[in-house]
Amino acid sequence: PVRVPQLGKEADPLHIDADKNQGRAPSDFYQAFVDIFIMAKAKCLSYGAGSFGKFSIMISGNSCESQHTKTVCFDSRNSTR
């Protein structure tokens, strides 16, 4: 079995580009790199407003993507978008 590490709900993910996190040990950002690696291996990826997933698409060379926060869905119940 493969054990996939995850952050507890009590911790916010660290942002590499945040000034307050400069000087931290590289291992502190392990979870962010694991997330990017897993997403980069996906055949297609849907990402949100923060565009964290967009970075993994750029480094993987994959072209299958969808930004779900910009998708307009058709509501067949009342014929509106």
N, CA, C and O atoms as a Maestro MAE file, in Angstrom:
{
 s_m_m2io_version
 :::
 2.0.0
}

f_m_ct {
 s_m_title
 :::
 protein
 m_atom[324] {
  # First column is atom index #
  i_m_mmod_type
  r_m_x_coord
  r_m_y_coord
  r_m_z_coord
  i_m_residue_number
  s_m_chain_name
  s_m_pdb_residue_name
  s_m_pdb_atom_name
  i_m_atomic_number
  :::
  1 25 0.830 -1.201 0.000 1 A "PRO " " N  " 7
  2 3 0.000 0.000 0.000 1 A "PRO " " CA " 6
  3 2 0.873 1.264 0.000 1 A "PRO " " C  " 6
  4 15 1.982 1.284 0.536 1 A "PRO " " O  " 8
  5 25 0.335 2.293 -0.612 2 A "VAL " " N  " 7
  6 3 1.026 3.582 -0.677 2 A "VAL " " CA " 6
  7 2 0.380 4.519 0.329 2 A "VAL " " C  " 6
  8 15 -0.840 4.683 0.336 2 A "VAL " " O  " 8
  9 25 1.183 5.128 1.169 3 A "ARG " " N  " 7
  10 3 0.671 6.087 2.148 3 A "ARG " " CA " 6
  11 2 0.829 7.487 1.565 3 A "ARG " " C  " 6
  12 15 1.944 7.920 1.273 3 A "ARG " " O  " 8
  13 25 -0.272 8.184 1.398 4 A "VAL " " N  " 7
  14 3 -0.246 9.546 0.875 4 A "VAL " " CA " 6
  15 2 -0.345 10.508 2.046 4 A "VAL " " C  " 6
  16 15 -1.353 10.521 2.752 4 A "VAL " " O  " 8
  17 25 0.699 11.321 2.266 5 A "PRO " " N  " 7
  18 3 0.651 12.261 3.395 5 A "PRO " " CA " 6
  19 2 -0.339 13.383 3.124 5 A "PRO " " C  " 6
  20 15 -0.574 13.770 1.979 5 A "PRO " " O  " 8
  21 25 -0.906 13.889 4.193 6 A "GLN " " N  " 7
  22 3 -1.826 15.017 4.046 6 A "GLN " " CA " 6
  23 2 -1.695 15.941 5.235 6 A "GLN " " C  " 6
  24 15 -1.290 15.535 6.324 6 A "GLN " " O  " 8
  25 25 -2.048 17.194 5.003 7 A "LEU " " N  " 7
  26 3 -2.039 18.165 6.088 7 A "LEU " " CA " 6
  27 2 -3.273 17.974 6.950 7 A "LEU " " C  " 6
  28 15 -4.328 17.571 6.461 7 A "LEU " " O  " 8
  29 25 -3.135 18.262 8.218 8 A "GLY " " N  " 7
  30 3 -4.298 18.262 9.082 8 A "GLY " " CA " 6
  31 2 -5.151 19.486 8.798 8 A "GLY " " C  " 6
  32 15 -4.677 20.459 8.213 8 A "GLY " " O  " 8
  33 25 -6.385 19.437 9.204 9 A "LYS " " N  " 7
  34 3 -7.287 20.557 8.941 9 A "LYS " " CA " 6
  35 2 -6.909 21.799 9.746 9 A "LYS " " C  " 6
  36 15 -7.376 22.898 9.446 9 A "LYS " " O  " 8
  37 25 -6.084 21.634 10.746 10 A "GLU " " N  " 7
  38 3 -5.723 22.771 11.576 10 A "GLU " " CA " 6
  39 2 -4.610 23.623 10.967 10 A "GLU " " C  " 6
  40 15 -4.323 24.712 11.463 10 A "GLU " " O  " 8
  41 25 -3.978 23.132 9.893 11 A "ALA " " N  " 7
  42 3 -2.851 23.854 9.302 11 A "ALA " " CA " 6
  43 2 -3.200 24.364 7.906 11 A "ALA " " C  " 6
  44 15 -3.778 23.639 7.097 11 A "ALA " " O  " 8
  45 25 -2.843 25.614 7.635 12 A "ASP " " N  " 7
  46 3 -2.986 26.159 6.298 12 A "ASP " " CA " 6
  47 2 -1.753 25.764 5.495 12 A "ASP " " C  " 6
  48 15 -0.660 25.676 6.055 12 A "ASP " " O  " 8
  49 25 -1.903 25.526 4.207 13 A "PRO " " N  " 7
  50 3 -0.729 25.194 3.402 13 A "PRO " " CA " 6
  51 2 0.219 26.393 3.323 13 A "PRO " " C  " 6
  52 15 -0.214 27.544 3.268 13 A "PRO " " O  " 8
  53 25 1.504 26.101 3.318 14 A "LEU " " N  " 7
  54 3 2.504 27.165 3.226 14 A "LEU " " CA " 6
  55 2 2.619 27.641 1.788 14 A "LEU " " C  " 6
  56 15 2.556 26.843 0.852 14 A "LEU " " O  " 8
  57 25 2.785 28.929 1.621 15 A "HIS " " N  " 7
  58 3 2.965 29.514 0.299 15 A "HIS " " CA " 6
  59 2 4.441 29.858 0.121 15 A "HIS " " C  " 6
  60 15 5.018 30.612 0.905 15 A "HIS " " O  " 8
  61 25 5.036 29.292 -0.918 16 A "ILE " " N  " 7
  62 3 6.462 29.494 -1.155 16 A "ILE " " CA " 6
  63 2 6.796 30.961 -1.386 16 A "ILE " " C  " 6
  64 15 7.865 31.428 -0.994 16 A "ILE " " O  " 8
  65 25 5.883 31.686 -2.020 17 A "ASP " " N  " 7
  66 3 6.162 33.080 -2.365 17 A "ASP " " CA " 6
  67 2 5.813 34.084 -1.268 17 A "ASP " " C  " 6
  68 15 5.982 35.287 -1.467 17 A "ASP " " O  " 8
  69 25 5.334 33.622 -0.124 18 A "ALA " " N  " 7
  70 3 4.971 34.550 0.960 18 A "ALA " " CA " 6
  71 2 6.222 34.991 1.719 18 A "ALA " " C  " 6
  72 15 7.056 34.165 2.091 18 A "ALA " " O  " 8
  73 25 6.344 36.283 1.942 19 A "ASP " " N  " 7
  74 3 7.507 36.819 2.650 19 A "ASP " " CA " 6
  75 2 7.695 36.178 4.022 19 A "ASP " " C  " 6
  76 15 8.823 35.940 4.454 19 A "ASP " " O  " 8
  77 25 6.583 35.899 4.705 20 A "LYS " " N  " 7
  78 3 6.698 35.347 6.061 20 A "LYS " " CA " 6
  79 2 7.274 33.929 6.073 20 A "LYS " " C  " 6
  80 15 7.689 33.439 7.124 20 A "LYS " " O  " 8
  81 25 7.301 33.270 4.916 21 A "ASN " " N  " 7
  82 3 7.823 31.906 4.857 21 A "ASN " " CA " 6
  83 2 9.244 31.832 4.322 21 A "ASN " " C  " 6
  84 15 9.797 30.739 4.201 21 A "ASN " " O  " 8
  85 25 9.849 32.974 3.999 22 A "GLN " " N  " 7
  86 3 11.224 32.989 3.506 22 A "GLN " " CA " 6
  87 2 12.153 32.491 4.614 22 A "GLN " " C  " 6
  88 15 11.997 32.851 5.781 22 A "GLN " " O  " 8
  89 25 13.115 31.664 4.233 23 A "GLY " " N  " 7
  90 3 14.079 31.141 5.194 23 A "GLY " " CA " 6
  91 2 13.655 29.841 5.848 23 A "GLY " " C  " 6
  92 15 14.429 29.257 6.607 23 A "GLY " " O  " 8
  93 25 12.451 29.375 5.575 24 A "ARG " " N  " 7
  94 3 12.007 28.097 6.144 24 A "ARG " " CA " 6
  95 2 12.744 26.955 5.465 24 A "ARG " " C  " 6
  96 15 13.271 27.106 4.363 24 A "ARG " " O  " 8
  97 25 12.775 25.824 6.129 25 A "ALA " " N  " 7
  98 3 13.423 24.633 5.576 25 A "ALA " " CA " 6
  99 2 12.645 24.138 4.357 25 A "ALA " " C  " 6
  100 15 11.414 24.164 4.364 25 A "ALA " " O  " 8
  101 25 13.337 23.692 3.321 26 A "PRO " " N  " 7
  102 3 12.634 23.168 2.143 26 A "PRO " " CA " 6
  103 2 11.641 22.053 2.483 26 A "PRO " " C  " 6
  104 15 10.612 21.915 1.822 26 A "PRO " " O  " 8
  105 25 11.942 21.274 3.490 27 A "SER " " N  " 7
  106 3 11.042 20.179 3.867 27 A "SER " " CA " 6
  107 2 9.691 20.685 4.377 27 A "SER " " C  " 6
  108 15 8.713 19.938 4.378 27 A "SER " " O  " 8
  109 25 9.629 21.941 4.809 28 A "ASP " " N  " 7
  110 3 8.357 22.514 5.264 28 A "ASP " " CA " 6
  111 2 7.351 22.633 4.114 28 A "ASP " " C  " 6
  112 15 6.142 22.682 4.341 28 A "ASP " " O  " 8
  113 25 7.857 22.679 2.895 29 A "PHE " " N  " 7
  114 3 7.000 22.831 1.715 29 A "PHE " " CA " 6
  115 2 6.746 21.496 1.021 29 A "PHE " " C  " 6
  116 15 6.247 21.469 -0.104 29 A "PHE " " O  " 8
  117 25 7.079 20.403 1.671 30 A "TYR " " N  " 7
  118 3 6.959 19.076 1.084 30 A "TYR " " CA " 6
  119 2 5.567 18.838 0.507 30 A "TYR " " C  " 6
  120 15 5.446 18.346 -0.615 30 A "TYR " " O  " 8
  121 25 4.538 19.171 1.235 31 A "GLN " " N  " 7
  122 3 3.172 18.899 0.777 31 A "GLN " " CA " 6
  123 2 2.848 19.632 -0.528 31 A "GLN " " C  " 6
  124 15 2.180 19.074 -1.398 31 A "GLN " " O  " 8
  125 25 3.309 20.857 -0.668 32 A "ALA " " N  " 7
  126 3 3.048 21.601 -1.904 32 A "ALA " " CA " 6
  127 2 3.719 20.924 -3.093 32 A "ALA " " C  " 6
  128 15 3.128 20.849 -4.170 32 A "ALA " " O  " 8
  129 25 4.944 20.429 -2.918 33 A "PHE " " N  " 7
  130 3 5.637 19.756 -4.007 33 A "PHE " " CA " 6
  131 2 4.986 18.419 -4.353 33 A "PHE " " C  " 6
  132 15 4.932 18.041 -5.524 33 A "PHE " " O  " 8
  133 25 4.497 17.709 -3.354 34 A "VAL " " N  " 7
  134 3 3.778 16.452 -3.598 34 A "VAL " " CA " 6
  135 2 2.514 16.741 -4.404 34 A "VAL " " C  " 6
  136 15 2.213 16.033 -5.366 34 A "VAL " " O  " 8
  137 25 1.779 17.771 -4.016 35 A "ASP " " N  " 7
  138 3 0.556 18.137 -4.747 35 A "ASP " " CA " 6
  139 2 0.856 18.474 -6.208 35 A "ASP " " C  " 6
  140 15 0.153 18.017 -7.110 35 A "ASP " " O  " 8
  141 25 1.894 19.269 -6.438 36 A "ILE " " N  " 7
  142 3 2.257 19.656 -7.800 36 A "ILE " " CA " 6
  143 2 2.678 18.431 -8.603 36 A "ILE " " C  " 6
  144 15 2.296 18.293 -9.765 36 A "ILE " " O  " 8
  145 25 3.457 17.544 -8.001 37 A "PHE " " N  " 7
  146 3 3.918 16.341 -8.684 37 A "PHE " " CA " 6
  147 2 2.743 15.461 -9.097 37 A "PHE " " C  " 6
  148 15 2.684 14.994 -10.235 37 A "PHE " " O  " 8
  149 25 1.818 15.236 -8.185 38 A "ILE " " N  " 7
  150 3 0.658 14.389 -8.487 38 A "ILE " " CA " 6
  151 2 -0.190 15.033 -9.582 38 A "ILE " " C  " 6
  152 15 -0.624 14.349 -10.509 38 A "ILE " " O  " 8
  153 25 -0.427 16.327 -9.488 39 A "MET " " N  " 7
  154 3 -1.227 17.010 -10.504 39 A "MET " " CA " 6
  155 2 -0.530 17.001 -11.864 39 A "MET " " C  " 6
  156 15 -1.195 16.898 -12.896 39 A "MET " " O  " 8
  157 25 0.796 17.108 -11.878 40 A "ALA " " N  " 7
  158 3 1.536 17.118 -13.138 40 A "ALA " " CA " 6
  159 2 1.435 15.772 -13.855 40 A "ALA " " C  " 6
  160 15 1.619 15.709 -15.070 40 A "ALA " " O  " 8
  161 25 1.151 14.711 -13.131 41 A "LYS " " N  " 7
  162 3 1.018 13.376 -13.725 41 A "LYS " " CA " 6
  163 2 -0.397 13.100 -14.235 41 A "LYS " " C  " 6
  164 15 -0.630 12.060 -14.850 41 A "LYS " " O  " 8
  165 25 -1.334 13.998 -13.995 42 A "ALA " " N  " 7
  166 3 -2.725 13.793 -14.423 42 A "ALA " " CA " 6
  167 2 -2.856 13.932 -15.931 42 A "ALA " " C  " 6
  168 15 -2.105 14.675 -16.564 42 A "ALA " " O  " 8
  169 25 -3.815 13.213 -16.502 43 A "LYS " " N  " 7
  170 3 -4.074 13.324 -17.936 43 A "LYS " " CA " 6
  171 2 -4.821 14.607 -18.248 43 A "LYS " " C  " 6
  172 15 -4.619 15.200 -19.307 43 A "LYS " " O  " 8
  173 25 -5.682 15.043 -17.338 44 A "CYS " " N  " 7
  174 3 -6.424 16.279 -17.504 44 A "CYS " " CA " 6
  175 2 -6.651 16.867 -16.117 44 A "CYS " " C  " 6
  176 15 -6.805 16.126 -15.147 44 A "CYS " " O  " 8
  177 25 -6.673 18.173 -16.018 45 A "LEU " " N  " 7
  178 3 -6.745 18.806 -14.707 45 A "LEU " " CA " 6
  179 2 -7.735 19.959 -14.696 45 A "LEU " " C  " 6
  180 15 -7.766 20.777 -15.615 45 A "LEU " " O  " 8
  181 25 -8.532 20.013 -13.658 46 A "SER " " N  " 7
  182 3 -9.445 21.128 -13.431 46 A "SER " " CA " 6
  183 2 -8.914 21.902 -12.235 46 A "SER " " C  " 6
  184 15 -8.611 21.314 -11.198 46 A "SER " " O  " 8
  185 25 -8.802 23.203 -12.374 47 A "TYR " " N  " 7
  186 3 -8.259 24.023 -11.285 47 A "TYR " " CA " 6
  187 2 -9.163 25.205 -11.026 47 A "TYR " " C  " 6
  188 15 -10.016 25.540 -11.848 47 A "TYR " " O  " 8
  189 25 -8.975 25.838 -9.882 48 A "GLY " " N  " 7
  190 3 -9.856 26.925 -9.464 48 A "GLY " " CA " 6
  191 2 -9.240 28.300 -9.617 48 A "GLY " " C  " 6
  192 15 -8.291 28.496 -10.376 48 A "GLY " " O  " 8
  193 25 -9.796 29.246 -8.880 49 A "ALA " " N  " 7
  194 3 -9.429 30.653 -9.004 49 A "ALA " " CA " 6
  195 2 -7.974 30.923 -8.624 49 A "ALA " " C  " 6
  196 15 -7.352 31.827 -9.181 49 A "ALA " " O  " 8
  197 25 -7.427 30.159 -7.690 50 A "GLY " " N  " 7
  198 3 -6.048 30.390 -7.271 50 A "GLY " " CA " 6
  199 2 -5.015 29.955 -8.282 50 A "GLY " " C  " 6
  200 15 -3.854 30.351 -8.185 50 A "GLY " " O  " 8
  201 25 -5.411 29.150 -9.252 51 A "SER " " N  " 7
  202 3 -4.551 28.665 -10.337 51 A "SER " " CA " 6
  203 2 -3.356 27.851 -9.876 51 A "SER " " C  " 6
  204 15 -2.355 27.777 -10.589 51 A "SER " " O  " 8
  205 25 -3.433 27.236 -8.695 52 A "PHE " " N  " 7
  206 3 -2.342 26.384 -8.220 52 A "PHE " " CA " 6
  207 2 -2.122 25.238 -9.207 52 A "PHE " " C  " 6
  208 15 -0.983 24.865 -9.486 52 A "PHE " " O  " 8
  209 25 -3.208 24.683 -9.729 53 A "GLY " " N  " 7
  210 3 -3.099 23.587 -10.685 53 A "GLY " " CA " 6
  211 2 -2.517 24.010 -12.016 53 A "GLY " " C  " 6
  212 15 -1.934 23.184 -12.718 53 A "GLY " " O  " 8
  213 25 -2.656 25.260 -12.381 54 A "LYS " " N  " 7
  214 3 -2.129 25.766 -13.657 54 A "LYS " " CA " 6
  215 2 -0.621 25.579 -13.727 54 A "LYS " " C  " 6
  216 15 -0.088 25.266 -14.791 54 A "LYS " " O  " 8
  217 25 0.065 25.763 -12.624 55 A "PHE " " N  " 7
  218 3 1.513 25.590 -12.598 55 A "PHE " " CA " 6
  219 2 1.896 24.158 -12.946 55 A "PHE " " C  " 6
  220 15 2.851 23.936 -13.691 55 A "PHE " " O  " 8
  221 25 1.167 23.193 -12.419 56 A "SER " " N  " 7
  222 3 1.487 21.793 -12.718 56 A "SER " " CA " 6
  223 2 1.247 21.478 -14.189 56 A "SER " " C  " 6
  224 15 1.965 20.660 -14.765 56 A "SER " " O  " 8
  225 25 0.254 22.109 -14.805 57 A "ILE " " N  " 7
  226 3 0.009 21.921 -16.238 57 A "ILE " " CA " 6
  227 2 1.186 22.492 -17.035 57 A "ILE " " C  " 6
  228 15 1.643 21.879 -18.000 57 A "ILE " " O  " 8
  229 25 1.667 23.652 -16.632 58 A "MET " " N  " 7
  230 3 2.772 24.297 -17.351 58 A "MET " " CA " 6
  231 2 4.051 23.458 -17.293 58 A "MET " " C  " 6
  232 15 4.764 23.367 -18.292 58 A "MET " " O  " 8
  233 25 4.356 22.846 -16.150 59 A "ILE " " N  " 7
  234 3 5.597 22.073 -16.048 59 A "ILE " " CA " 6
  235 2 5.462 20.676 -16.645 59 A "ILE " " C  " 6
  236 15 6.470 20.046 -16.967 59 A "ILE " " O  " 8
  237 25 4.242 20.185 -16.799 60 A "SER " " N  " 7
  238 3 4.050 18.843 -17.346 60 A "SER " " CA " 6
  239 2 3.998 18.836 -18.866 60 A "SER " " C  " 6
  240 15 4.253 17.805 -19.489 60 A "SER " " O  " 8
  241 25 3.669 19.976 -19.473 61 A "GLY " " N  " 7
  242 3 3.497 20.027 -20.914 61 A "GLY " " CA " 6
  243 2 2.139 19.517 -21.366 61 A "GLY " " C  " 6
  244 15 1.890 19.396 -22.566 61 A "GLY " " O  " 8
  245 25 1.271 19.221 -20.432 62 A "ASN " " N  " 7
  246 3 -0.066 18.729 -20.743 62 A "ASN " " CA " 6
  247 2 -0.931 19.894 -21.225 62 A "ASN " " C  " 6
  248 15 -0.761 21.027 -20.776 62 A "ASN " " O  " 8
  249 25 -1.851 19.613 -22.134 63 A "SER " " N  " 7
  250 3 -2.704 20.682 -22.644 63 A "SER " " CA " 6
  251 2 -4.178 20.485 -22.274 63 A "SER " " C  " 6
  252 15 -5.017 21.311 -22.633 63 A "SER " " O  " 8
  253 25 -4.499 19.411 -21.568 64 A "CYS " " N  " 7
  254 3 -5.886 19.157 -21.182 64 A "CYS " " CA " 6
  255 2 -6.142 19.832 -19.835 64 A "CYS " " C  " 6
  256 15 -5.620 19.400 -18.808 64 A "CYS " " O  " 8
  257 25 -6.947 20.890 -19.848 65 A "GLU " " N  " 7
  258 3 -7.200 21.637 -18.626 65 A "GLU " " CA " 6
  259 2 -8.566 22.303 -18.658 65 A "GLU " " C  " 6
  260 15 -9.147 22.515 -19.722 65 A "GLU " " O  " 8
  261 25 -9.063 22.627 -17.478 66 A "SER " " N  " 7
  262 3 -10.321 23.348 -17.350 66 A "SER " " CA " 6
  263 2 -10.273 24.164 -16.066 66 A "SER " " C  " 6
  264 15 -10.029 23.630 -14.984 66 A "SER " " O  " 8
  265 25 -10.508 25.459 -16.201 67 A "GLN " " N  " 7
  266 3 -10.601 26.292 -14.998 67 A "GLN " " CA " 6
  267 2 -12.074 26.323 -14.607 67 A "GLN " " C  " 6
  268 15 -12.871 27.052 -15.197 67 A "GLN " " O  " 8
  269 25 -12.421 25.521 -13.605 68 A "HIS " " N  " 7
  270 3 -13.837 25.322 -13.278 68 A "HIS " " CA " 6
  271 2 -14.533 26.572 -12.752 68 A "HIS " " C  " 6
  272 15 -15.763 26.626 -12.748 68 A "HIS " " O  " 8
  273 25 -13.793 27.562 -12.315 69 A "THR " " N  " 7
  274 3 -14.432 28.786 -11.831 69 A "THR " " CA " 6
  275 2 -14.853 29.696 -12.974 69 A "THR " " C  " 6
  276 15 -15.568 30.673 -12.752 69 A "THR " " O  " 8
  277 25 -14.419 29.388 -14.205 70 A "LYS " " N  " 7
  278 3 -14.807 30.183 -15.366 70 A "LYS " " CA " 6
  279 2 -15.787 29.428 -16.260 70 A "LYS " " C  " 6
  280 15 -16.185 29.934 -17.310 70 A "LYS " " O  " 8
  281 25 -16.173 28.236 -15.856 71 A "THR " " N  " 7
  282 3 -17.082 27.427 -16.658 71 A "THR " " CA " 6
  283 2 -18.519 27.866 -16.424 71 A "THR " " C  " 6
  284 15 -18.947 28.036 -15.282 71 A "THR " " O  " 8
  285 25 -19.251 28.046 -17.498 72 A "VAL " " N  " 7
  286 3 -20.668 28.391 -17.401 72 A "VAL " " CA " 6
  287 2 -21.460 27.127 -17.733 72 A "VAL " " C  " 6
  288 15 -21.322 26.562 -18.817 72 A "VAL " " O  " 8
  289 25 -22.269 26.706 -16.809 73 A "CYS " " N  " 7
  290 3 -23.040 25.478 -16.994 73 A "CYS " " CA " 6
  291 2 -24.486 25.838 -17.386 73 A "CYS " " C  " 6
  292 15 -25.052 26.824 -16.915 73 A "CYS " " O  " 8
  293 25 -25.041 25.026 -18.237 74 A "PHE " " N  " 7
  294 3 -26.415 25.229 -18.679 74 A "PHE " " CA " 6
  295 2 -27.366 24.555 -17.701 74 A "PHE " " C  " 6
  296 15 -27.199 23.378 -17.384 74 A "PHE " " O  " 8
  297 25 -28.361 25.292 -17.223 75 A "ASP " " N  " 7
  298 3 -29.369 24.752 -16.299 75 A "ASP " " CA " 6
  299 2 -30.608 24.404 -17.119 75 A "ASP " " C  " 6
  300 15 -31.361 25.292 -17.518 75 A "ASP " " O  " 8
  301 25 -30.818 23.123 -17.367 76 A "SER " " N  " 7
  302 3 -31.913 22.686 -18.211 76 A "SER " " CA " 6
  303 2 -33.286 22.851 -17.539 76 A "SER " " C  " 6
  304 15 -34.316 22.808 -18.211 76 A "SER " " O  " 8
  305 25 -33.294 23.040 -16.218 77 A "ARG " " N  " 7
  306 3 -34.568 23.176 -15.519 77 A "ARG " " CA " 6
  307 2 -35.279 24.488 -15.834 77 A "ARG " " C  " 6
  308 15 -36.507 24.541 -15.908 77 A "ARG " " O  " 8
  309 25 -34.492 25.543 -16.017 78 A "ASN " " N  " 7
  310 3 -35.129 26.820 -16.318 78 A "ASN " " CA " 6
  311 2 -34.517 27.525 -17.525 78 A "ASN " " C  " 6
  312 15 -34.711 28.724 -17.724 78 A "ASN " " O  " 8
  313 25 -33.784 26.771 -18.316 79 A "SER " " N  " 7
  314 3 -33.198 27.261 -19.577 79 A "SER " " CA " 6
  315 2 -32.385 28.541 -19.412 79 A "SER " " C  " 6
  316 15 -32.449 29.438 -20.253 79 A "SER " " O  " 8
  317 25 -31.619 28.621 -18.320 80 A "THR " " N  " 7
  318 3 -30.732 29.769 -18.107 80 A "THR " " CA " 6
  319 2 -29.311 29.263 -17.943 80 A "THR " " C  " 6
  320 15 -29.069 28.075 -17.728 80 A "THR " " O  " 8
  321 25 -28.409 30.173 -18.047 81 A "ARG " " N  " 7
  322 3 -27.001 29.823 -17.810 81 A "ARG " " CA " 6
  323 2 -26.546 30.436 -16.512 81 A "ARG " " C  " 6
  324 15 -25.391 30.267 -16.120 81 A "ARG " " O  " 8
  :::
 }
 m_bond[323] {
  # First column is bond index #
  i_m_from
  i_m_to
  i_m_order
  :::
  1 1 2 1
  2 2 3 1
  3 3 4 2
  4 3 5 1
  5 5 6 1
  6 6 7 1
  7 7 8 2
  8 7 9 1
  9 9 10 1
  10 10 11 1
  11 11 12 2
  12 11 13 1
  13 13 14 1
  14 14 15 1
  15 15 16 2
  16 15 17 1
  17 17 18 1
  18 18 19 1
  19 19 20 2
  20 19 21 1
  21 21 22 1
  22 22 23 1
  23 23 24 2
  24 23 25 1
  25 25 26 1
  26 26 27 1
  27 27 28 2
  28 27 29 1
  29 29 30 1
  30 30 31 1
  31 31 32 2
  32 31 33 1
  33 33 34 1
  34 34 35 1
  35 35 36 2
  36 35 37 1
  37 37 38 1
  38 38 39 1
  39 39 40 2
  40 39 41 1
  41 41 42 1
  42 42 43 1
  43 43 44 2
  44 43 45 1
  45 45 46 1
  46 46 47 1
  47 47 48 2
  48 47 49 1
  49 49 50 1
  50 50 51 1
  51 51 52 2
  52 51 53 1
  53 53 54 1
  54 54 55 1
  55 55 56 2
  56 55 57 1
  57 57 58 1
  58 58 59 1
  59 59 60 2
  60 59 61 1
  61 61 62 1
  62 62 63 1
  63 63 64 2
  64 63 65 1
  65 65 66 1
  66 66 67 1
  67 67 68 2
  68 67 69 1
  69 69 70 1
  70 70 71 1
  71 71 72 2
  72 71 73 1
  73 73 74 1
  74 74 75 1
  75 75 76 2
  76 75 77 1
  77 77 78 1
  78 78 79 1
  79 79 80 2
  80 79 81 1
  81 81 82 1
  82 82 83 1
  83 83 84 2
  84 83 85 1
  85 85 86 1
  86 86 87 1
  87 87 88 2
  88 87 89 1
  89 89 90 1
  90 90 91 1
  91 91 92 2
  92 91 93 1
  93 93 94 1
  94 94 95 1
  95 95 96 2
  96 95 97 1
  97 97 98 1
  98 98 99 1
  99 99 100 2
  100 99 101 1
  101 101 102 1
  102 102 103 1
  103 103 104 2
  104 103 105 1
  105 105 106 1
  106 106 107 1
  107 107 108 2
  108 107 109 1
  109 109 110 1
  110 110 111 1
  111 111 112 2
  112 111 113 1
  113 113 114 1
  114 114 115 1
  115 115 116 2
  116 115 117 1
  117 117 118 1
  118 118 119 1
  119 119 120 2
  120 119 121 1
  121 121 122 1
  122 122 123 1
  123 123 124 2
  124 123 125 1
  125 125 126 1
  126 126 127 1
  127 127 128 2
  128 127 129 1
  129 129 130 1
  130 130 131 1
  131 131 132 2
  132 131 133 1
  133 133 134 1
  134 134 135 1
  135 135 136 2
  136 135 137 1
  137 137 138 1
  138 138 139 1
  139 139 140 2
  140 139 141 1
  141 141 142 1
  142 142 143 1
  143 143 144 2
  144 143 145 1
  145 145 146 1
  146 146 147 1
  147 147 148 2
  148 147 149 1
  149 149 150 1
  150 150 151 1
  151 151 152 2
  152 151 153 1
  153 153 154 1
  154 154 155 1
  155 155 156 2
  156 155 157 1
  157 157 158 1
  158 158 159 1
  159 159 160 2
  160 159 161 1
  161 161 162 1
  162 162 163 1
  163 163 164 2
  164 163 165 1
  165 165 166 1
  166 166 167 1
  167 167 168 2
  168 167 169 1
  169 169 170 1
  170 170 171 1
  171 171 172 2
  172 171 173 1
  173 173 174 1
  174 174 175 1
  175 175 176 2
  176 175 177 1
  177 177 178 1
  178 178 179 1
  179 179 180 2
  180 179 181 1
  181 181 182 1
  182 182 183 1
  183 183 184 2
  184 183 185 1
  185 185 186 1
  186 186 187 1
  187 187 188 2
  188 187 189 1
  189 189 190 1
  190 190 191 1
  191 191 192 2
  192 191 193 1
  193 193 194 1
  194 194 195 1
  195 195 196 2
  196 195 197 1
  197 197 198 1
  198 198 199 1
  199 199 200 2
  200 199 201 1
  201 201 202 1
  202 202 203 1
  203 203 204 2
  204 203 205 1
  205 205 206 1
  206 206 207 1
  207 207 208 2
  208 207 209 1
  209 209 210 1
  210 210 211 1
  211 211 212 2
  212 211 213 1
  213 213 214 1
  214 214 215 1
  215 215 216 2
  216 215 217 1
  217 217 218 1
  218 218 219 1
  219 219 220 2
  220 219 221 1
  221 221 222 1
  222 222 223 1
  223 223 224 2
  224 223 225 1
  225 225 226 1
  226 226 227 1
  227 227 228 2
  228 227 229 1
  229 229 230 1
  230 230 231 1
  231 231 232 2
  232 231 233 1
  233 233 234 1
  234 234 235 1
  235 235 236 2
  236 235 237 1
  237 237 238 1
  238 238 239 1
  239 239 240 2
  240 239 241 1
  241 241 242 1
  242 242 243 1
  243 243 244 2
  244 243 245 1
  245 245 246 1
  246 246 247 1
  247 247 248 2
  248 247 249 1
  249 249 250 1
  250 250 251 1
  251 251 252 2
  252 251 253 1
  253 253 254 1
  254 254 255 1
  255 255 256 2
  256 255 257 1
  257 257 258 1
  258 258 259 1
  259 259 260 2
  260 259 261 1
  261 261 262 1
  262 262 263 1
  263 263 264 2
  264 263 265 1
  265 265 266 1
  266 266 267 1
  267 267 268 2
  268 267 269 1
  269 269 270 1
  270 270 271 1
  271 271 272 2
  272 271 273 1
  273 273 274 1
  274 274 275 1
  275 275 276 2
  276 275 277 1
  277 277 278 1
  278 278 279 1
  279 279 280 2
  280 279 281 1
  281 281 282 1
  282 282 283 1
  283 283 284 2
  284 283 285 1
  285 285 286 1
  286 286 287 1
  287 287 288 2
  288 287 289 1
  289 289 290 1
  290 290 291 1
  291 291 292 2
  292 291 293 1
  293 293 294 1
  294 294 295 1
  295 295 296 2
  296 295 297 1
  297 297 298 1
  298 298 299 1
  299 299 300 2
  300 299 301 1
  301 301 302 1
  302 302 303 1
  303 303 304 2
  304 303 305 1
  305 305 306 1
  306 306 307 1
  307 307 308 2
  308 307 309 1
  309 309 310 1
  310 310 311 1
  311 311 312 2
  312 311 313 1
  313 313 314 1
  314 314 315 1
  315 315 316 2
  316 315 317 1
  317 317 318 1
  318 318 319 1
  319 319 320 2
  320 319 321 1
  321 321 322 1
  322 322 323 1
  323 323 324 2
  :::
 }
}
